[in-house]
Amino acid sequence: MSDAKKDPQQELEEMIAAQKMLEEQIKQQREIARQAALDTIKRLYETHAFEYKDVKDFIKVTAARKTAARKTTTRKKRGT
């Protein structure tokens, strides 16, 4: 039950330290994931003889598939 009497300021400092450690781990994991994606792309280039244009066109098509925001029109109120 010693945890229940812990100083709130000390607990906050511990949480901030843990957050900083997690942020660093996230940065490292992002770099690992990025490198893995680049390795996959390199392997696909070599295996299937892709060209830069092929990949670029594929990325553009994927980005264009997103639905556009709907335009909303407001109705004019008629004066009576």
ABEGO torsion letter per residue (X at the ends): XAAAABBAAAAAAAAAAAAAAAAAAAAAAAAAAAAAAAAAAAAAAAAAGBBAAAAAAAAAAAAAABBBBBBBBBBBBBBX
